[in-house]
Amino acid sequence: MKVVKFGGSSLADAHQFKKVKDIILSDEQRKVIVVSAPGKRFKSDNKITDLLYLCHAHVKYGVSYDTIFNTIKERFEEINEALGLGVDLDKEFKTIKDNISKDNLDYIVSRGEYLSALLLSKYLGYDFVDARDFISFKYDGSIDFEMTKTRFDSLKLKHQTMVAPGFYGLGVSGRIKIMSRGGSDITGSILADLLDAEIYENFSDVSGILSADPSIIKNPKSIPIITYAELRELSYLGAKVLHEEAIFPVKAKNIPINILNTNHPEDKGTMILHDTYEYDMTHEVSMITGISGKKDFISITVYKSGSSAMVGVIKKALEILEEYKVSVENMPCGIDSFSLIVSKDSVNDILYEMVDEIKKALDTKSVSISEPIALIGIVGRAMVNSPGISGKIFGELGNHNINIETISQGADELNIMVGVKNEDFEKTISVIYERFIR
């Protein structure tokens, strides 16, 4: 059995629905389908989920939402009519409108996935299974896997085929609760785990995971095979094809994830695996798998003589950041200094107050704050077997007059992270890509 998830761009209109049906029916193993809400049909279009969030905002502030609501309804009616499905959408939208005034955000924004699954199940002749009937949440907002498994076990024997909405489930209050954006990926991953699927196929509008940001690199190479660990590293700094939490449910059982393109289903896409040993032994593996990064970080560097030998110095600094609810993205250390790299947005209003606290707690006046920097992750499982790779990267950046502000490398040698000035962000990625990937 294959569990298959289709993203919003794959279900944007009736034409895309037809592509999805052809893909599903071309392989009899594709029996369990998870869907997102319809996405953009063209560049200036709106995603259904965005419109639903806007509806909620209008309700909250007492502004009429009729125009937006009718736009959403028309989108689904166009699909329903073009495919001749005959789903009673008037009834569905009456129910939604009756509930929308109750100011229940999670319920409102979940209706995109709900209606998308309802239409696709009718189009395929598959059973519709509502996510609220098996996905369960704990009080802290995390997925309750044990309860989800128990509830799903009682459902799965009743359905040979199914279409389920992603992105939401049932909260402990008995009301619908949504996941973070992109959560349909997680729903698909959970189902792949619960069904011990052979593979989890994830269809979007790209043919796999790209080795660099296409807005910076023109036509970057796609990655044929990547490990869960590599994907986590790339995702951390912004490479977004798959929700990063979608890895955990399938990782334990080593269920492969295949990232595929609805518009080009013949492309092999990217296969995500826990163990790539067999592939690596029979193929030439690029030294660098991919590059990702983000701008606008601040480096707070603390200078204190002998700090590396002092017990609790770094702990005191981290405790202050914890009090201010600021996460540390990276922490390069020296003999007499260490740097705390944090998101600029997270400290905009508290930076100098927080630095004063650090100075007092560590009894030092020597704390410097950098100009905004960009963090760039250079990821590759083959780097561990490539002596001198760090030197080659730093040398190449030096040849292009790019100054490195910070450097760090994980113990597993899977990722080298460099910090550069914001203005050197795109140039740095281009230089590394052209020299080591192209």
N, C-alpha and C positions, 0 to 999 in steps of 0.2 A: 504493500500500500504506500502511496505517496500522499503527503499533505501538501497542499498548494495554496499559496497566498497571492492575491492580486492587489496591487496598490491602487491609489486613486487615479493615476493617469491611465491605468489599464481599463478603468470603468467609467471614463469621463462622459461617454455618450453611447448611443445605440451601436454605432460602428465599432467602438471598442468592445462592447459586450459581445458582438459577433466574433471578434478575434479571440476573446477569452473562451467562448463556447467551443470554437474549433480546436483550441489548444487542449482543453480539458478532454474532449471526446476523442482526440487523437491518441490517447493513452488510457487504457481501461484501468490502470492502477491509480489514476487521479480521482479518488473517491471522496476525499475530504477537502473542502474548499473554504478558505477564509478570505473575507473581502474588507477593503477599506471603503470609505465614502467616496463618491465621484470627485475627481480632481479637476484641474483646469483643462478645458478643451483647446485653448489657445493662450498666448502669453498674457493678454490683458484680462483673461477670464478670472473667475473666483472659484476657490475650492469650496465645496459644500460645507465642510466643517468650519471654515472661516466665516461663512454666512450664518451658520448656526450660533457661533460665538457672538456674532454681531447682533443677532436676534435677542440673545440673552442680555446683552448690554442695553439694548433698547428697552426691554422689559424692566430691567433693574432701575433705569433712570426715568421710567414713565414716558418714554417716547414711543410713538407708533412704530410697529415693526411690520406692518402689513405688506409694504413693498418688498422687503427682503424675504418675508415668508412666502409671498406669491412667486418670487423668483426661484426659490428652492423647490416649491411645488411644481412649477413649470418644467424644471430640469428633469425631475423624475417622471412627470407625465409624458414628456417627449420620448424618453426611453421606453416607457410602458406602451405607448401607442405605436412607436416605430417597430417594435418587436411583436406587436399583437398579443401582449401577455394577458390583458384583461384583469390585472390586479386592481382591486377596489381602493385606489389611492385616496379618494374622497373620504372614505371611512378612516383610513390611517391618519390623514392630515387633520381630520376633525379631532381625533384622539390626541394628537400632538398639540393642537391649538388649545384644547381643554386643559392640558397639563402645563403649557408654556407659561401661563400667568402665575404659576406657583413658584417661579424663580428658582427652579431646580436646574442648575447649570449642567450637571452630569447627564441628566435625562435628556435635556435639549440637544446637546452636542453629540450624543450617541445615536441620534436618529438617522444620521447620514449612513452609518454602517448598517443599521437595522434595515432601512429601506433598500439599500444596495443588495444586501443578502436576500431579502424577500423577492426582489425582481429576478436576481440571477437564479435562485432556486427554482422559480417558476419556469424560467427560460430553459434550464437544463433538465427539468423533471427530477431534480434532486430534492431531498427533504430539507426543509428549513429548520435549523436548530438554533434557538436564541442563546447568545453567549451568557445571558443572565441565568440560564438554567444549568450552567456547569462551572463557569469561572467564578471563584470566590475570593474575597479579600479579607485580610486581617484588620484589626483595629488600627495598626500603624500604616495602612495603605498598601502593604506588600501583598503579593499573591499568596493565598493559602493553598499550597500544592496538595496537601493531604485531603482537605475538604473538596478541592476541585476534582481530584482523582476519584473520590468516593461518589460524588455527584455524577461525574461523567461515566463511570462504570455502569451506572444504572440506565444510562441513556444509549450507550454505543450499540448494545445488542438490538435495539429497536430500529436502527438506521444502517442500511447497507451503503448509502451515499448521503452526503449532507453538505449544506452550505451554511456557514456560521458567520455572523458579523464579528469583526475584530474590535479591539480598542476598549471594550468595556466588560463588566461583569456585575456581580451582586455584592454590595457592601454589607457589613455586619448589621447595618440598620434596616436591611431589607429593601433598600433603594438602589437604583443603578449607580455604579461608580465607574468612572473612566480611568484609563491609564494615561501616561504622558503621551504627547504627540508621537505618532509613529507606532503606537502600541499594538496595532494589528499584527505587526511582526512577532510580538510576544505571544499573542493568541495562537498564531500558527505554530510557533515553536513548542508551546505547551501541548497542543494537540499531537504534534509529531512525537513528543515524549510519551504521552499517555497511550498512543496507539502503536508504539514501537515501530514507527514508520521506517521504510527503507531509506527514504530521503525526504528532505523538506525543501520544496521548490518555492522560491520567492520571486515573483514576476513584478517588474517595474518598467520604466521607460529607458533603461540603460542596459547594455549587454555586459553585465558583470561589474565588478569593482575596478575603478580606474586607478592607475598608479600615481596620479597627481590630479590636482584640481583643474578641470577643463577650462575654467575661466582664466587660468594663468598659463597653462600649457595647451597648445592647440592639438587636438586629437591625441591625447595621451594613451599609452598602451593600456589595455585591460589586463588584469591579473588572472591567469588561468587557474592557479591553485594557491590557496592561502590558508594558514593555520588560524585556529581560533585566537591564539595568542597574538599573532600579527595583526589580526583585524581589530582586536581590543586596543592595541597601541595606536593604530591609525585612527580609529573612531574617537579616541580620547581627545585628539587634537583636531577634530572637525570633519574627518572623512565620513560622510553620512549616506550610506546606501541601505543599511540595515540598523534597526534599533539595537544598541549595544546590549541591552538586557535580553534580547532574543537568543543570545548565544548560550546562556546558562542552562535552560531546560534540555537542550539537545546535546550539550557537551558531555554530560555524564554518561550518556549512552553512545557517544561518538556517532550520532546521526549526522550525515553530511547535509550542509545547506548549499543549494545551488541557486545563485543569483542569475536570473534570466530576463530577457527582454520580450515583452508582449508583442511589440511591433516587429521584432526579428527573432521569432522563437527558434529558428534554425541555428542561431549563434550558441556556442557552448557556454558562454558566460563565465562566471567564476565559481569554483567549487571550494567551499570552506570545510576543512577537515581538522580533526584533532591531531592526527598523525599523517604526515606527508612523506614518510620515509620511502615507500615504494615508488612514488612519483619522482622524488628527488634522485633516486638511484638510476633512473632511466631517462631523465631529462636534464637539459642544461638549465640550471636555476640561476636567475639573475641575483647578483650580489645584494642589490637593494630591491625589495619587493614594492615599496611605495613610499610616498612622501606626503605628509599632511601638516597643517599648522594653523595657528590663529595669531591675530594681532592683539595689541592692547593689554600687555601685562606690565606690572611694576615689580622691580627687584628691590627689596629692602635688604641691604647688606649691613651686617653687624660686625664690627671689628672689636675684638677683645683678646688681648695677648694671652696665649695659652688656652684658648677656649676649647680646643679639641681634647685637652686633658682634664677639663673641669667637668665634674659630674653635674648634670641637670641644667646646664646653661641653655642648650637648645630647647629642652623641655619647657623652661620658663617662658621663652619666646613663643612657643607653640600654644601654651596655655592662654597667653594674652590674645592671640589670634582666635582661639576657640571662644573666648569670652565675647569677642566682637563678631562671632559667626562668620569668620573669613577662612576659606579653604586655601591650603598651600598647594600650588600646582607643581612645583619643583623646588628642590633645596640643595644646590651645590654647596660643598663645604671645603674649607681650607684649614691650615694649621691654626691661624689666628682670626679666622673669619668664617661666616656662613651667610648665605643669601636665602631669603624667603621670597619666592616668586608667586605673586598673587594676581588675580584678575583686576584690572584697573577699575572696572565697574563696581566690584565688590568693596572697594575702599575709597571711592570718590569723596564721600562726606566724612570719613573717619580717619583718613590716612595719618595726618600729623598728630592727632590725639593718640592714636594707637602706637605710633613711633615713640612718642614721649613716654608712654607706659613701658615700652620695651627698654628704653634707656634707663629708666628708674629701676626696673626689675633686675637688669643685668649690670647695673652700676657702670655704665659706659656712656661717653658723649659721642662716640664715633659710630654713627649710623648714617648711611647714605641711601638716597632714593634715586633710582635711575629714571631716565626719560622712558616713555612707553616703549616696550620691546615686543618682538614677535617670537613665539616659540615654534620651532619646526622639528617635527619628529621624522627621523630617517630610519625606516624599519626594514628588516630583512633577516630571515632565518639563516641565510647563507653567510652573513657577516662573521659569525663565530668561526668559520673556517677560512676567513680571508685576512691574513696577517696584514697589519698596517692600514686597514680601511679607514680608521679615524684620521690618520695622518694624511691620507690621500684626499679625504673630504676637506679637511682644514686647509690643506695646501691649495686645493682648487678654489676655495672661497677667498683665500689670500691673493691668489693670482687675479681675482676679479675685484680686488679692493673692498671686500666685505669683511668688516670687523666683527669678530665673535664676542658677544657680551657675556654669555654663559655657556658652559658645556657640562653635560652629564651623560652617563651611559649605565644601563642596567647591568647587573651581575651576569645575566644570561646572554649579554651581548646581542640582544634582539633589537634594541633601539638605541640610537644616538640622538640626544636632544640638544639642539643648539639654540641659543637666544641671539637675535640680531636686532638692530634698530628697525622700528616699524617701516621706515622708508625702504629698507633693503629686503623686505619680506618676499615680494614677487621675484626679485632678482635672484635671491638665494635659492628658491625652489627651482627656477629656470636653470641656474648653473648646475645644480646637483642632478636634475633630470637629464640635461643634455650630456653630461659627462658620464653618468653611471647607469642610466636606464635606456636612453634613446638607442 
